[in-house]
Amino acid sequence: MGKVYVVTGANKGLGFSIVKQLCELKGPDDTVYLTSRNVSFGMYAEARLKQIGLAPTFHQLDLLEITFIKAFVDLIKEKHGGIDVLVNNAAVARSRMPNIPVWNNYSGTLSLTEHLLPLMKKNGRVVNVGCRSGPRVFTRISDAHKKSFADPNLTIEGLTALMDKYVASYKAGTVKQDGYVPNTGYGMSKMAVMRLTKLQQIKFDKENAGMGVIFSTCCPGFICTDLSGLRGPVKPDDGAQVVVKLATLPADFNGMKGEFWEGHEIVEWLDKQYWKEKWTRGKAGYC
Ligand SMILES: NC(=O)c1ccc[n+]([C@@H]2O[C@H](COP(=O)([O-])OP(=O)(O)OC[C@H]3O[C@@H](n4cnc5c(N)ncnc54)[C@H](OP(=O)(O)O)[C@@H]3O)[C@@H](O)[C@H]2O)c1
């Protein structure tokens, strides 16, 4: 049976480029699901790739619609028996209400992944698309929050509770007093997704020894997409390369798992000093 790849939020931007590159790599029996919450946009994206000789398969999927998630899981189970690669790319950025990116980018990603993980095949790969905004926010929250988010004993439930606390603080109008940074809902959501990656790796390995599944997160760079207001200098096809590399890490890969990648390098993103120096030197762009 062929491999099954799933990419979320793939009707445009980075997700579209990821699907394109996976379709270029895929074997004849493999299936690359181009998923999108909007049917017309998704079908149009599928048609654009078909026009250049590629063969993605469109399926409607909204991270926030549990009925879509369950229907998609059933389809994968019946049609393919399992999944090889999940790329959690879908996200929203601009919102005056920080609970929206947290809900969409963190809770939606977590929900979809938890539904699909029982179908993950041996040597499967999960890539959670992160962003340098995450580590940047991490350097700016209070020391007490830093300690909680970086706690080596943190669990996924604990991380969700920390994010709930942040949202509650926003709703109470006390973000600043409570040690968070105002107007950084997107950065907080991306920090959570990046922290989640390591926690998912630990939990999955504990429950499924010997499966060889690797979770990774990365920043694709400051890309020219709707999310960045078309301000990023990086082309979506270039940004997609690191994601596709992580989505297709070979079965004999024996490096560290659950990590954050910048290009070809693993970066210890909870290292405050590293980011401080990086930004001071003005080397890291972020959106
Ligand atoms: N652009 C950058 O500079 C940059 C930098 C670092 C990281 N990233 C990350 O790269 C990823 C892709 O971003 P992008 O720049 O390509 O943004 P984009 O062009 O705005 O694309 C985002 C995609 O996510 C979809 N989406 C949002 N919420 C969804 C939901 N609930 N269910 C399903 N799909 C949903 C959007 O669908 P609609 O079209 O229906 O809205 C769209 O297809 C994101 O994770 C982002 O955080 C981007």
The ligand as an SDF file (V2000), in Angstrom:
LIG
                    3D

 48 52  0  0  0  0  0  0  0  0999 V2000
    4.2560   33.6340    6.3070 N   0  0  0  0  0  0  0  0  0  0  0  0
    5.2600   33.6840    7.1790 C   0  0  0  0  0  0  0  0  0  0  0  0
    6.1060   34.5870    7.1500 O   0  0  0  0  0  0  0  0  0  0  0  0
    5.4060   32.5900    8.2030 C   0  0  0  0  0  0  0  0  0  0  0  0
    6.5180   32.6320    9.0600 C   0  0  0  0  0  0  0  0  0  0  0  0
    6.6870   31.6290    9.9950 C   0  0  0  0  0  0  0  0  0  0  0  0
    5.7530   30.6180   10.0970 C   0  0  0  0  0  0  0  0  0  0  0  0
    4.6750   30.6060    9.2620 N   0  0  0  0  0  0  0  0  0  0  0  0
    3.7170   29.5150    9.4190 C   0  0  0  0  0  0  0  0  0  0  0  0
    3.5070   28.8970    8.1580 O   0  0  0  0  0  0  0  0  0  0  0  0
    2.2060   28.2840    8.1390 C   0  0  0  0  0  0  0  0  0  0  0  0
    1.4840   28.6710    6.8650 C   0  0  0  0  0  0  0  0  0  0  0  0
    1.2930   30.0480    6.8620 O   0  0  0  0  0  0  0  0  0  0  0  0
    1.1850   30.9030    5.5180 P   0  0  0  0  0  0  0  0  0  0  0  0
    2.1740   31.9820    5.6490 O   0  0  0  0  0  0  0  0  0  0  0  0
    1.2040   30.0230    4.3380 O   0  0  0  0  0  0  0  0  0  0  0  0
   -0.2570   31.5660    5.7450 O   0  0  0  0  0  0  0  0  0  0  0  0
   -1.5350   31.6810    4.7950 P   0  0  0  0  0  0  0  0  0  0  0  0
   -1.1310   31.9240    3.3970 O   0  0  0  0  0  0  0  0  0  0  0  0
   -2.4230   32.6560    5.4680 O   0  0  0  0  0  0  0  0  0  0  0  0
   -2.1560   30.2090    4.8660 O   0  0  0  0  0  0  0  0  0  0  0  0
   -2.7180   29.7230    6.0490 C   0  0  0  0  0  0  0  0  0  0  0  0
   -3.5980   28.5590    5.6870 C   0  0  0  0  0  0  0  0  0  0  0  0
   -4.1480   28.0120    6.9040 O   0  0  0  0  0  0  0  0  0  0  0  0
   -5.5430   27.8180    6.6700 C   0  0  0  0  0  0  0  0  0  0  0  0
   -6.2840   27.7550    7.9200 N   0  0  0  0  0  0  0  0  0  0  0  0
   -6.3420   28.6540    8.9180 C   0  0  0  0  0  0  0  0  0  0  0  0
   -7.1460   28.2060    9.8940 N   0  0  0  0  0  0  0  0  0  0  0  0
   -7.6030   27.0010    9.5060 C   0  0  0  0  0  0  0  0  0  0  0  0
   -8.4740   26.0460   10.0720 C   0  0  0  0  0  0  0  0  0  0  0  0
   -9.0800   26.2490   11.2400 N   0  0  0  0  0  0  0  0  0  0  0  0
   -8.6960   24.8910    9.4150 N   0  0  0  0  0  0  0  0  0  0  0  0
   -8.1050   24.6550    8.2250 C   0  0  0  0  0  0  0  0  0  0  0  0
   -7.2970   25.5340    7.6110 N   0  0  0  0  0  0  0  0  0  0  0  0
   -7.0570   26.6960    8.2460 C   0  0  0  0  0  0  0  0  0  0  0  0
   -5.9420   28.9870    5.7860 C   0  0  0  0  0  0  0  0  0  0  0  0
   -7.2100   28.7570    5.1820 O   0  0  0  0  0  0  0  0  0  0  0  0
   -8.0710   29.9660    4.5210 P   0  0  0  0  0  0  0  0  0  0  0  0
   -7.4300   30.2550    3.1810 O   0  0  0  0  0  0  0  0  0  0  0  0
   -9.4310   29.3870    4.4040 O   0  0  0  0  0  0  0  0  0  0  0  0
   -7.9730   31.1230    5.4600 O   0  0  0  0  0  0  0  0  0  0  0  0
   -4.7810   28.9450    4.7970 C   0  0  0  0  0  0  0  0  0  0  0  0
   -4.9720   27.9180    3.8580 O   0  0  0  0  0  0  0  0  0  0  0  0
    1.5150   28.7580    9.4250 C   0  0  0  0  0  0  0  0  0  0  0  0
    1.5880   27.7360   10.3910 O   0  0  0  0  0  0  0  0  0  0  0  0
    2.3400   29.9620    9.8680 C   0  0  0  0  0  0  0  0  0  0  0  0
    2.2790   30.1650   11.2620 O   0  0  0  0  0  0  0  0  0  0  0  0
    4.4740   31.5600    8.3130 C   0  0  0  0  0  0  0  0  0  0  0  0
  1  2  1  0
  2  3  2  0
  2  4  1  0
  4  5  1  0
  4 48  2  0
  5  6  2  0
  6  7  1  0
  7  8  2  0
  8  9  1  0
  8 48  1  0
  9 10  1  0
  9 46  1  0
 10 11  1  0
 11 12  1  0
 11 44  1  0
 12 13  1  0
 13 14  1  0
 14 15  2  0
 14 16  1  0
 14 17  1  0
 17 18  1  0
 18 19  2  0
 18 20  1  0
 18 21  1  0
 21 22  1  0
 22 23  1  0
 23 24  1  0
 23 42  1  0
 24 25  1  0
 25 26  1  0
 25 36  1  0
 26 27  1  0
 26 35  1  0
 27 28  2  0
 28 29  1  0
 29 30  1  0
 29 35  2  0
 30 31  1  0
 30 32  2  0
 32 33  1  0
 33 34  2  0
 34 35  1  0
 36 37  1  0
 36 42  1  0
 37 38  1  0
 38 39  2  0
 38 40  1  0
 38 41  1  0
 42 43  1  0
 44 45  1  0
 44 46  1  0
 46 47  1  0
M  CHG  2   8   1  16  -1
M  END
$$$$
